[in-house]
């Protein structure tokens, strides 16, 4: 049994269809050919949970597992992570699967996703206490807005809360303000920060904000100060899930009581490892440090 804090990640699980080495992004009426392709389990909650498990945490996931045939495609990815899937349910047969198409080009990527059904199964305080969860990570802002009850469940179990943003143009400022009021740690990227600022939701709203900046590294906002650290130089294969891997490194260090700069360094290191191979998580090379 690990002596690191038990973390429950909640959010949507996707079947990721990842096209890599694109010469350019496609435009309407045109076609491009990818140099590589893979099918992997995806979604921010899953990828962060997988990296937390690799870092030595007892890591649990609450999500809806896809119906067949997509569920079968993800069996190997799910099995090798070491994640506790006891709080997951399977989508009913015949439901639309949750699928993301990831298009990865030179230094950038784009996604097309289909959401289907609830973000995650019903949870109560007893569920969190049964697995001894002391922290809850919410994989995307839209999940929190859909299921704001997770805040009360987490607090009732005495757990701290982190939140990734994940790009969603359809979210309204009023819904965001109401949803995020009791989050301890916010983990957006710089594009999301700009979008939120444009609609009147400043990153300084949160007690602690870590802003992911891709090749430029990351910045943490805390107590009115800004601390920035550059990214680790690596050979980039696929940036899918890099931000979710960063989340795991940062959360792990933060839960261990590390200062903000050390949390940034841990997040950058985990993100760097994630982008050296295709898919948001791979078992090799991401073990405990």
Backbone torsions as a table, in degrees:
resi	resn	phi	psi	omega
1	UNK	NA	129.8	179.8
2	UNK	-71.2	145.8	175.2
3	UNK	-91.0	3.5	176.6
4	UNK	-81.5	155.8	-177.8
5	UNK	-58.1	144.6	175.9
6	UNK	-81.1	128.8	-177.2
7	UNK	-119.6	131.9	172.3
8	UNK	-106.1	123.3	174.6
9	UNK	-103.1	135.9	-178.6
10	UNK	-125.4	142.0	177.6
11	UNK	152.4	-175.6	-174.3
12	UNK	-78.9	138.6	174.8
13	UNK	-104.8	126.3	-178.0
14	UNK	-114.2	154.3	165.0
15	UNK	-91.6	109.3	-176.3
16	UNK	-88.8	123.0	171.9
17	UNK	-103.2	107.7	-168.0
18	UNK	-110.0	117.4	175.4
19	UNK	-103.5	123.1	-177.2
20	UNK	-116.4	169.4	177.8
21	UNK	58.9	41.4	176.0
22	UNK	-75.1	136.1	177.9
23	UNK	-69.8	-27.0	175.9
24	UNK	-163.8	167.2	175.3
25	UNK	-78.4	139.6	-179.7
26	UNK	-69.2	151.7	172.8
27	UNK	-120.7	162.4	-177.7
28	UNK	-56.0	131.3	178.7
29	UNK	86.5	2.3	179.8
30	UNK	-123.9	167.8	179.3
31	UNK	-135.0	140.1	174.0
32	UNK	-126.6	161.6	-177.4
33	UNK	-117.9	132.9	-177.3
34	UNK	-88.4	147.6	176.1
35	UNK	-82.7	-19.0	-179.3
36	UNK	-149.8	160.9	-178.7
37	UNK	-152.1	144.9	175.4
38	UNK	-155.0	157.0	175.6
39	UNK	-117.5	124.5	-175.0
40	UNK	-143.5	156.2	169.5
41	UNK	-67.4	138.7	-177.1
42	UNK	-144.3	-170.8	-173.0
43	UNK	102.3	138.8	-173.9
44	UNK	-58.6	-40.9	-178.4
45	UNK	-63.1	-45.5	-179.9
46	UNK	-63.9	-47.4	-175.0
47	UNK	-64.7	-43.4	176.9
48	UNK	-62.6	-42.5	179.1
49	UNK	-61.3	-40.2	-179.6
50	UNK	-64.6	-42.9	179.4
51	UNK	-69.2	-35.3	176.2
52	UNK	-63.5	-40.8	176.6
53	UNK	-62.7	-40.8	179.5
54	UNK	-65.8	-26.2	178.2
55	UNK	-84.4	1.9	173.9
56	UNK	102.4	4.2	177.8
57	UNK	-83.0	151.1	160.6
58	UNK	-73.5	114.6	-170.2
59	UNK	-122.6	122.4	-179.6
60	UNK	-115.2	155.9	-179.6
61	UNK	-129.8	135.3	169.5
62	UNK	-115.1	110.4	-176.6
63	UNK	-157.1	168.4	173.7
64	UNK	-95.7	118.9	178.6
65	UNK	-77.1	141.9	-174.7
66	UNK	-70.6	151.8	176.1
67	UNK	-73.4	170.8	176.7
68	UNK	-71.1	149.4	5.7
69	UNK	-85.8	-4.6	-173.9
70	UNK	-66.9	-36.0	179.2
71	UNK	-58.4	-40.1	179.4
72	UNK	-64.4	-32.0	179.2
73	UNK	-67.3	-22.5	-174.6
74	UNK	-103.2	-1.1	-174.5
75	UNK	-56.0	-45.6	-177.2
76	UNK	-65.1	-45.3	179.4
77	UNK	-59.0	-44.8	-177.4
78	UNK	-67.1	-40.2	-175.3
79	UNK	-68.3	-37.4	-172.0
80	UNK	-82.8	-5.7	-177.5
81	UNK	-78.4	-27.6	-173.5
82	UNK	80.6	10.2	178.3
83	UNK	-73.0	141.6	171.9
84	UNK	-77.9	113.9	-177.8
85	UNK	-101.4	15.4	-174.9
86	UNK	-63.5	-22.6	179.5
87	UNK	-97.2	8.1	177.3
88	UNK	-88.8	149.5	170.5
89	UNK	-119.8	161.6	177.5
90	UNK	-100.6	135.7	175.8
91	UNK	-59.3	142.8	178.3
92	UNK	-59.6	144.7	176.8
93	UNK	-57.6	137.6	-178.9
94	UNK	95.0	-16.6	176.0
95	UNK	-68.7	150.5	172.6
96	UNK	-62.4	136.2	176.9
97	UNK	-74.9	157.1	171.7
98	UNK	-90.4	115.3	-173.0
99	UNK	-130.1	140.3	171.1
100	UNK	-122.7	131.8	169.6
101	UNK	-100.2	118.2	179.7
102	UNK	-104.9	126.0	179.2
103	UNK	-111.8	114.3	-172.3
104	UNK	-113.9	116.6	177.5
105	UNK	-111.5	-158.5	-178.6
106	UNK	-75.6	100.2	174.6
107	UNK	80.3	4.2	-180.0
108	UNK	-152.1	167.2	178.4
109	UNK	-152.1	162.6	177.2
110	UNK	-139.7	156.6	-175.5
111	UNK	-133.3	147.1	167.9
112	UNK	-126.7	122.6	-174.3
113	UNK	-126.6	151.2	174.0
114	UNK	-119.7	115.5	173.8
115	UNK	-88.0	145.4	179.9
116	UNK	-150.8	129.9	176.9
117	UNK	72.1	-168.6	-178.3
118	UNK	-71.6	155.9	180.0
119	UNK	-66.8	-39.7	178.7
120	UNK	-158.2	163.4	-176.6
121	UNK	-68.6	165.9	175.2
122	UNK	-58.5	141.3	179.0
123	UNK	-134.6	150.2	172.3
124	UNK	-135.8	175.1	-177.3
125	UNK	-57.9	-37.0	179.8
126	UNK	-62.1	-34.5	177.5
127	UNK	-62.5	-43.8	-179.2
128	UNK	-69.1	-39.8	179.5
129	UNK	-66.9	-33.7	-178.9
130	UNK	-63.5	-33.2	179.0
131	UNK	-99.6	1.6	178.0
132	UNK	62.5	38.2	179.8
133	UNK	-71.2	128.7	176.6
134	UNK	-109.8	-4.0	177.3
135	UNK	-146.6	141.7	176.1
136	UNK	-120.3	125.9	175.5
137	UNK	-108.7	127.1	-179.6
138	UNK	-101.9	123.2	-167.9
139	UNK	-70.6	-23.5	178.9
140	UNK	-159.1	152.9	-178.7
141	UNK	-59.5	-40.3	179.9
142	UNK	-60.2	-33.9	177.2
143	UNK	-64.4	-42.3	179.5
144	UNK	-65.6	-40.2	179.5
145	UNK	-66.9	-37.2	176.3
146	UNK	-67.9	-38.9	-173.8
147	UNK	-128.2	66.0	-179.5
148	UNK	-64.8	-14.0	178.5
149	UNK	-62.0	-20.5	-178.5
150	UNK	-63.6	-26.6	177.8
151	UNK	-63.6	-49.2	-179.4
152	UNK	-65.6	-37.1	178.3
153	UNK	-63.4	-45.7	-179.9
154	UNK	-63.4	-46.8	-179.5
155	UNK	-64.6	-36.8	178.5
156	UNK	-63.5	-27.9	177.9
157	UNK	-91.9	2.3	179.7
158	UNK	76.3	22.4	-175.7
159	UNK	-96.2	146.1	169.6
160	UNK	-81.0	167.1	-170.9
161	UNK	-135.6	132.1	170.2
162	UNK	-120.3	157.9	-174.9
163	UNK	-143.5	125.0	167.1
164	UNK	-84.9	162.0	-179.6
165	UNK	-91.7	-66.2	-175.6
166	UNK	69.4	126.4	-171.8
167	UNK	-60.7	129.3	176.5
168	UNK	-156.3	104.6	-176.5
169	UNK	-70.5	-17.2	-173.0
170	UNK	-86.3	-0.6	-176.6
171	UNK	-83.6	135.2	-179.5
172	UNK	-93.2	149.6	-177.1
173	UNK	-58.6	-40.9	-178.1
174	UNK	-62.7	-41.4	178.1
175	UNK	-64.8	-39.1	-179.0
176	UNK	-65.2	-47.6	179.7
177	UNK	-56.6	-44.7	-178.3
178	UNK	-65.8	-37.6	-174.3
179	UNK	-75.4	-37.1	-168.0
180	UNK	-95.3	2.8	-170.4
181	UNK	-57.6	-26.6	-173.6
182	UNK	-118.5	23.9	177.6
183	UNK	-85.6	136.9	-178.5
184	UNK	-84.9	-36.4	-173.2
185	UNK	-137.6	125.2	-179.4
186	UNK	-112.7	136.2	-170.9
187	UNK	-130.6	65.0	179.1
188	UNK	-86.9	171.3	166.9
189	UNK	-100.1	173.6	-171.6
190	UNK	-68.4	-30.1	175.8
191	UNK	-65.6	-42.2	178.2
192	UNK	-65.9	-37.8	177.3
193	UNK	-60.5	-44.3	179.0
194	UNK	-63.0	-41.8	179.3
195	UNK	-63.8	-45.7	179.5
196	UNK	-62.9	-40.0	178.2
197	UNK	-62.8	-38.9	179.8
198	UNK	-62.3	-30.5	-179.9
199	UNK	-100.3	11.5	172.2
200	UNK	89.6	23.7	177.7
201	UNK	-118.2	94.2	-176.5
202	UNK	-75.2	147.3	178.1
203	UNK	-62.5	-25.1	179.5
204	UNK	-70.4	-4.2	177.8
205	UNK	-62.6	-26.2	-172.5
206	UNK	-96.4	150.4	177.5
207	UNK	-58.4	-36.2	-178.9
208	UNK	-146.3	124.0	179.9
209	UNK	-126.0	128.4	174.2
210	UNK	-112.7	118.6	-175.0
211	UNK	-102.7	120.4	-179.5
212	UNK	-85.1	130.7	-173.6
213	UNK	-125.4	25.1	175.7
214	UNK	60.7	-130.0	-177.1
215	UNK	-63.2	-19.4	179.2
216	UNK	-82.1	-8.3	178.9
217	UNK	103.4	-132.8	-177.7
218	UNK	-158.0	157.9	-179.7
219	UNK	-130.8	139.3	175.4
220	UNK	-112.7	137.6	175.3
221	UNK	-111.0	120.2	-179.8
222	UNK	-154.5	133.1	177.2
223	UNK	52.9	39.3	178.2
224	UNK	77.4	1.2	-179.4
225	UNK	-106.2	156.0	174.4
226	UNK	-119.9	128.4	176.8
227	UNK	-123.4	126.7	-177.4
228	UNK	-123.0	139.4	175.2
229	UNK	-131.4	139.2	178.9
230	UNK	-71.9	161.0	177.0
231	UNK	-76.1	157.3	174.1
232	UNK	-76.8	134.2	178.5
233	UNK	-73.2	124.4	177.6
234	UNK	-143.9	166.5	173.6
235	UNK	-82.8	117.8	-173.5
236	UNK	-85.1	126.9	174.2
237	UNK	-107.6	-47.0	-177.1
238	UNK	-155.4	121.5	-178.0
239	UNK	-87.9	1.3	178.8
240	UNK	-58.4	125.6	177.0
241	UNK	81.3	4.3	-179.0
242	UNK	-61.2	-41.0	179.4
243	UNK	-65.7	-35.4	178.2
244	UNK	-70.0	-35.5	174.5
245	UNK	-65.8	-42.3	174.9
246	UNK	-55.3	-45.5	179.9
247	UNK	-52.2	-47.0	-177.0
248	UNK	-62.0	-45.9	179.2
249	UNK	-62.0	-44.0	-179.1
250	UNK	-66.1	-48.0	-178.3
251	UNK	-60.7	-43.8	-179.2
252	UNK	-59.2	-46.1	179.6
253	UNK	-66.4	-41.8	-179.5
254	UNK	-62.5	-44.6	178.4
255	UNK	-64.7	-26.1	177.2
256	UNK	-82.7	1.9	177.4
257	UNK	85.9	13.7	-179.1
258	UNK	-69.9	149.9	176.3
259	UNK	-69.7	163.1	-174.7
260	UNK	-53.6	-42.2	-178.2
261	UNK	-63.8	-39.9	177.8
262	UNK	-67.5	-34.9	176.3
263	UNK	-64.3	-41.5	176.3
264	UNK	-60.3	-45.4	-178.3
265	UNK	-62.0	-41.0	179.0
266	UNK	-66.9	-39.0	177.9
267	UNK	-65.8	-45.5	178.5
268	UNK	-60.5	-40.7	-178.6
269	UNK	-64.6	-42.4	-179.2
270	UNK	-70.1	-38.2	176.3
271	UNK	-63.0	-39.8	179.8
272	UNK	-63.0	-41.3	178.8
273	UNK	-63.4	-36.4	-173.3
274	UNK	-67.6	-28.4	-172.2
275	UNK	-92.3	6.4	-179.7
276	UNK	-88.0	-5.0	176.9
277	UNK	-143.4	165.2	-176.9
278	UNK	-76.3	140.7	178.8
279	UNK	99.8	154.1	-177.1
280	UNK	-68.7	-26.0	179.5
281	UNK	-144.6	139.8	170.5
282	UNK	-141.8	145.4	-170.9
283	UNK	-68.4	-34.8	-175.0
284	UNK	-75.3	132.6	171.0
285	UNK	82.5	12.0	178.8
286	UNK	-127.7	30.3	-176.8
287	UNK	-77.6	176.3	-179.7
288	UNK	-56.5	150.2	179.9
289	UNK	-108.3	NA	NA
